[in-house]
Amino acid sequence: MKKMDLEGQVALVTGASYGLGRAITEELIARGAAVMLTDIDPRLETTTAELKANGHRVAQASLNVLERDSIFAAVAAAVREFGRLDIFVNNAGWSKSMNFIKDITPEEWDLYMNINVRGNLFCIQAASEAMAASGRGGRYVAIASTAAVKPYKRAAAYCTSKSAIPMLVKAAALELAEHRITVNCVAPGPTTTETNLMHSSGTLDPAVGEEKRRRQALIPLGINAPEDIATAVAFFSSPAAGHVTGQMLVVEGGGQLI
């Protein structure tokens, strides 16, 4: 088996119905994995049906990272459907509100922490329980952000929540190594996704859009395509990364060089 092949492996991807989650799903499929697509977005059914129609081994389950029971249920559904779980990619996240520190409400702060941080905790718990029970080990990959290492104006809640992910990954990697479970994260810079377009176009806030477009124009290699992030996720998911754990791979076209 080639080092980046995933033939015979089973993956679960959260937020898989569109955008980055769909790109990750398609990359894992292209490398040979069967995939359980999960989401709360109604596009999940259509996406799964399209992939099935193309002959891919996929299934779907509802998963809300705010609800611990739904995560464990989705993992159980993947094991029932495919007989195992080898890879868990938590792509689900929240970044759709932008405020200066003085304007952040308790509700907004809690939403960021609950989805981006607590959600990863619950996903790690569910994935590692199944992987440890199998005796085969496994791979857990989270999606962080360059905001984990670089602050942005109007994004204190987002930056703080994303910066917690690499440390949670390290702590989980340390504890789960005895079960041969690796835990890593990919940190994308600006990527051509639906959410990024909402911000950069100024749909959510014209001032934020102007700032974001100005920053993105300076990125040496330009902004990411979803496939750039999906390839990084596939690396962490593959035999090539069998001895890599507790790490964050930044994919941002050289944006931190400016």
Secondary structure, 3 states (H helix, E strand, C coil): CCCCCCCCCEEEECCCCCHHHHHHHHHHHHCCCEEEEEECCCHHHHHHHHHHHCCCCEEEEECCCCCHHHHHHHHHHHHHHHCCCCEEEECCCCCCCCECHHHCCHHHHHHHHHHHHHHHHHHHHHHHHHHHHHCCCEEEEEECCHHHCCCCCCEHHHHHHHHHHHHHHHHHHHHHHHHCEEEEEEEECCECCHHHHHHHCCCCCHHHHHHHHHHHCCCCCCCECHHHHHHHHHHHHCHHHCCCCCCEEEECCCHHHC
